[in-house]
Amino acid sequence: MHDVSEPATATPPRVRLRGDLIGAGIAAALVLAAFVVPRIASEQWRSKLYAGAAPIFGVFLRHVGWGTIPAIVLATLVVLQGPTLARRLSWRPLLAASWGGALAWAFALAMIDGWRRGFTDRLTDSNEYLHEVGGVTDIGAMLRGFADRILDFEPDSWTTHVSGHPPGALLFFVLLDRAGLGGGAWAGTACLLIGTSAVVAVAVALRALGAEDRARAALPFLTLAPAAIWIAVSADAMFAGVTAWAVALLALATKPAATRLVAVAAGVLFGIGLYLSYGLVLMALPAVAVLLAGRTARPLLPALAGALAVVAAFTLSGFWWLDGYHLVVQRYYQGIASERTYAYWWWANLAATVCVVGLATAAALPRALAPRVLHALDPTALLVAAALCAILAADLSGLSKAETERIWLPFDMWLLAATAFLPRSSARGWLAVQGIGTLVLAHSILTNW
């Protein structure tokens, strides 16, 4: 049986391996430059970046914690056993093991910073969503008046993160609180569970599109992703999980036996994504990739119906998405974004993305984006290409200067699927690179998320 991770080609294996190393080397050079430039620049220029560990939002601080040993052990286990288990385990146990591994990995990384600093206090900051939860006594009134409180320097302006997103993000934490799960620990747990479930969603989507071998090859890399540093915990991890399942359900809806309800459910999740973050309108690109890979437009109308139902619900409740978007752009330039230099951040954002997806993903991208692979409508390649296009569009917009290591998590999870194209023989080596890189970041930078 032909090994899809090493497709037949006239290119000698050594040449292709050299290409992998060149891709990773270029990405490493980009990251190095992004870290070095602020260190050698003037203090005045550096202060305008508003990121002490630019391109990562945090501060340099060498530290260890309760999660250090478990994280090292988990990384070692995935490196040594991950590829073998991914090939041999039956599908459902593999998904369960991958989700469990991703959960443990993310939680261990958080515990390097400590229980309070690394987990329970992450979402209780004065700029975060939980700061506003207690003030929401009437959900209907909150939705009707949401846009009026977006601009800054008003007596009742929303806090930074609430104002920068549609009301769905705040609504999620309000409903969590109303269900008796209030506070930072429960909010962090919810984001962790939903965020790490994206690992399973990516695999489910690939398998539904006929690429189970690719899904199995990518799962160890998804489990050991550097992205886990920001999945535990940030609200954007929850956004990533919701939209990943939207894509997965849409992929399932392309199967001939699927009912229209699956497509409607996918559309509902895409619609919810629109009200979690304005930038998630770019998830339309992975959706198009799914329809191309599935070679069908059958789920399109039911999915649109599901998404429009969510739009109608929020609109009838008093919040018009476009009003919110235009006001958020104004709010964006009322703050530090007006001082952050685009000349640095347009490329430093990409360096931050490399930190999130790892050098293994950078090594795999030339294989995943090879013209012959894309022309064949390889499902994994199409989703990787869609994620990359979404990231580039967000980057060029200038509305994401810094903090993209968490903001782009919904796209990064699909970019990580590129690792499925790495040769099986080099999987453990690249997994080791991923694990070591993640541990270095987690122990040398105290991130804000």
Secondary structure, 3 states (H helix, E strand, C coil): CCCCCCCCCCCCHHHHHHHHHHHHHHHHHHHHHHHHHHHHCCHHHHHCCCCCECCECEEECCCCCCCHHHHHHHHHHHHHHHHHHHHHCCHHHHHHHHHHHHHHHHHHHHHCCCHHHHHHCCCCCCCCCHHHHCCCCCHHHHHHCCHHHCCCCCCCCCCHHHHCCCHHHHHHHHHHHHCCCCCHHHHHHHHHHHHHHHHHHHHHHHHHCCCHHHHHHHHHHHHCCCCHHHHCCCHHHHHHHHHHHHHHHHHHHCCCCCCHHHHHHHHHHHHHHHCCCHHHHHHHHHHHHHHHHHCCCCCHHHHHHHHHHHHHHHHHCCCCHHHHHHHHHHHHCCCHHHCCCHHHHHHHHHHHHHHHHHHHHHHHHHHHCCHHHHHCCCHHHHHHHHHHHHHHHHHHHCCCCCCHHHHCHHHHHHHHHHHHHCCHHHHHHHHHHHHHHHHHHHHHEEECC
